[in-house]
Amino acid sequence: MMTSDKLILRSLKGETLARPPFWLMRQAGRYLPEYRAARAKAGSFLDLCYHPDLAAEVTLQPIRRFGMDAAILFCDILVVADGLGQKVRFEEGRGPVLDALNPEDDLRDLQVDRVVPHLGPVYQTVADLRAKLPAETALIGFAGAPWTVASYMIEGCGSRDYAKAKSWIYQRPALFKRLIDLLIEATTRHLAAQIEAGAEVVQLFDSWAGALDHAAMIDWSLQPCRDIVSRLRAKYPAVPVIVFPRGVGAGYLDFAQAGFMQGLGLDTGVPPDWARNAMPGQFALQGNLDPQILVAGGEAMQRSVTSLLAGLNSRPYIFNLGHGIVPETPPEHVAALAELIRNWKA
Ligand SMILES: Cc1c2[nH]c(c1CCC(=O)O)Cc1[nH]c(c(CCC(=O)O)c1C)Cc1[nH]c(c(CCC(=O)O)c1C)Cc1[nH]c(c(C)c1CCC(=O)O)C2
């Protein structure tokens, strides 16, 4: 099968399809017993990300079970911080923990030239996956967008109010801009290396974009995403980019009008009819089933999926969740979801 026949690539080129392609954010992970087994073998979570055989194996697990139209590389957005030289660890029940950046250090310990060499095993995983995936399955690479990654680097962990990260924005603007510029460079190189290794689509996750006010969102979410996409597109015009600015609300219109991406990921809160009607342009919309509806399954899921498909599949569209799968998700519900989508007829 030719690459251009893969469904997700057709949607991202602006084609409206009889049934949309689908994949699920966090489709590899703790809701699958075979993931938990591989994770136990690897030791730490980052060891798993940097172990090409195991990382390729967990990437393939959901594809074997459910036959998604795309596989997403198994990795994490915080490997870029790790690659820059800021140690990252993942603590059970707590999530990522980093030694928070100290503004007095003036970013001097971060080395952009270290990123691609340090992440060599990740690109090896990408290359291995291209050889192992079924011919009809596309491979998605990804990175965190600069603001979301910067927030972890400054806070040192997940945050409810982003007080420290915002103190950099508003009280140390020159330093914050240097950090974002460094992340634009590191992220562009990291995505380019994934493309060189065989990624056919890339997605930028700006998971915490919704924490910013509108003006800051434009400066620190939209503009950095635009920079990264335009640099990648200049070099790899055939590789589409999906941007997921989670939680930006009416700011989705700014992304739609800027129009630099080939796919726009909608979070759970975006009304599908509004998205379809208000967003001009030929780019594909992606989303946005509530992950908790996938936990519930049954008729509730059937109703929501049907209405989502009826609402969004009249334009270029990629079915997905509005955020990542949660560990409580019964795998049978994912199988039922896959059936619903595959059998969809407009
Ligand atoms: C913010 C963010 C992170 N990581 C990611 C984001 C953006 C998407 C989002 O908003 O969810 C992206 C990510 N993280 C992971 C993937 C793998 C690919 C996939 O989607 O299947 C992807 C695309 C694996 C992972 N990343 C992580 C796990 C769980 C680790 C484990 O196995 O214990 C997985 C499978 C850990 C992680 N990594 C991160 C957090 C906050 C956590 C802890 C929360 C949690 O445990 O779910 C940072």
The ligand as an SDF file (V2000), in Angstrom:
LIG
                    3D

 48 52  0  0  0  0  0  0  0  0999 V2000
    1.5450   16.2410   29.9410 C   0  0  0  0  0  0  0  0  0  0  0  0
    2.0960   15.0210   29.2450 C   0  0  0  0  0  0  0  0  0  0  0  0
    3.0550   14.1160   29.7630 C   0  0  0  0  0  0  0  0  0  0  0  0
    3.2830   13.1620   28.8190 N   0  0  0  0  0  0  0  0  0  0  0  0
    2.5070   13.3880   27.7040 C   0  0  0  0  0  0  0  0  0  0  0  0
    1.7860   14.5780   27.9440 C   0  0  0  0  0  0  0  0  0  0  0  0
    0.8800   15.2460   26.9480 C   0  0  0  0  0  0  0  0  0  0  0  0
   -0.4290   14.5830   26.8090 C   0  0  0  0  0  0  0  0  0  0  0  0
   -1.3350   14.7450   27.9820 C   0  0  0  0  0  0  0  0  0  0  0  0
   -1.7390   15.8740   28.2400 O   0  0  0  0  0  0  0  0  0  0  0  0
   -1.6500   13.7100   28.5830 O   0  0  0  0  0  0  0  0  0  0  0  0
    2.4620   12.6520   26.4370 C   0  0  0  0  0  0  0  0  0  0  0  0
    2.6170   11.1920   26.4570 C   0  0  0  0  0  0  0  0  0  0  0  0
    2.9830   10.3790   27.4930 N   0  0  0  0  0  0  0  0  0  0  0  0
    3.0100    9.0750   27.0680 C   0  0  0  0  0  0  0  0  0  0  0  0
    2.7350    9.0580   25.6820 C   0  0  0  0  0  0  0  0  0  0  0  0
    2.8860    7.7670   24.8830 C   0  0  0  0  0  0  0  0  0  0  0  0
    2.2070    7.4990   23.6810 C   0  0  0  0  0  0  0  0  0  0  0  0
    0.7160    7.2460   23.8000 C   0  0  0  0  0  0  0  0  0  0  0  0
   -0.0630    8.2080   23.6930 O   0  0  0  0  0  0  0  0  0  0  0  0
    0.3180    6.0610   23.8770 O   0  0  0  0  0  0  0  0  0  0  0  0
    2.4460   10.3660   25.2990 C   0  0  0  0  0  0  0  0  0  0  0  0
    2.0150   10.8980   23.9460 C   0  0  0  0  0  0  0  0  0  0  0  0
    3.3280    7.8860   27.8760 C   0  0  0  0  0  0  0  0  0  0  0  0
    3.1980    7.9610   29.3370 C   0  0  0  0  0  0  0  0  0  0  0  0
    3.6170    8.9800   30.1760 N   0  0  0  0  0  0  0  0  0  0  0  0
    3.4140    8.6100   31.4680 C   0  0  0  0  0  0  0  0  0  0  0  0
    2.8400    7.3080   31.5030 C   0  0  0  0  0  0  0  0  0  0  0  0
    2.5210    6.5120   32.7480 C   0  0  0  0  0  0  0  0  0  0  0  0
    3.7850    6.0100   33.3330 C   0  0  0  0  0  0  0  0  0  0  0  0
    3.6780    4.6300   33.9130 C   0  0  0  0  0  0  0  0  0  0  0  0
    3.7010    3.6530   33.1620 O   0  0  0  0  0  0  0  0  0  0  0  0
    3.6210    4.5600   35.1500 O   0  0  0  0  0  0  0  0  0  0  0  0
    2.7050    6.8990   30.1660 C   0  0  0  0  0  0  0  0  0  0  0  0
    2.1940    5.5780   29.6570 C   0  0  0  0  0  0  0  0  0  0  0  0
    3.7750    9.4240   32.6560 C   0  0  0  0  0  0  0  0  0  0  0  0
    3.4770   10.8750   32.6000 C   0  0  0  0  0  0  0  0  0  0  0  0
    3.9630   11.7500   31.6620 N   0  0  0  0  0  0  0  0  0  0  0  0
    3.4700   13.0050   31.8940 C   0  0  0  0  0  0  0  0  0  0  0  0
    2.6560   12.9430   33.0590 C   0  0  0  0  0  0  0  0  0  0  0  0
    1.9080   14.1130   33.6580 C   0  0  0  0  0  0  0  0  0  0  0  0
    2.6940   11.6310   33.5070 C   0  0  0  0  0  0  0  0  0  0  0  0
    2.0860   11.0900   34.7720 C   0  0  0  0  0  0  0  0  0  0  0  0
    0.6210   10.8570   34.6590 C   0  0  0  0  0  0  0  0  0  0  0  0
    0.3650    9.4390   34.2990 C   0  0  0  0  0  0  0  0  0  0  0  0
    1.0040    8.5660   34.9020 O   0  0  0  0  0  0  0  0  0  0  0  0
   -0.5090    9.1950   33.4460 O   0  0  0  0  0  0  0  0  0  0  0  0
    3.7560   14.1870   31.0770 C   0  0  0  0  0  0  0  0  0  0  0  0
  1  2  1  0
  2  3  2  0
  2  6  1  0
  3  4  1  0
  3 48  1  0
  4  5  1  0
  5  6  2  0
  5 12  1  0
  6  7  1  0
  7  8  1  0
  8  9  1  0
  9 10  2  0
  9 11  1  0
 12 13  1  0
 13 14  1  0
 13 22  2  0
 14 15  1  0
 15 16  2  0
 15 24  1  0
 16 17  1  0
 16 22  1  0
 17 18  1  0
 18 19  1  0
 19 20  2  0
 19 21  1  0
 22 23  1  0
 24 25  1  0
 25 26  1  0
 25 34  2  0
 26 27  1  0
 27 28  2  0
 27 36  1  0
 28 29  1  0
 28 34  1  0
 29 30  1  0
 30 31  1  0
 31 32  2  0
 31 33  1  0
 34 35  1  0
 36 37  1  0
 37 38  1  0
 37 42  2  0
 38 39  1  0
 39 40  2  0
 39 48  1  0
 40 41  1  0
 40 42  1  0
 42 43  1  0
 43 44  1  0
 44 45  1  0
 45 46  2  0
 45 47  1  0
M  END
$$$$
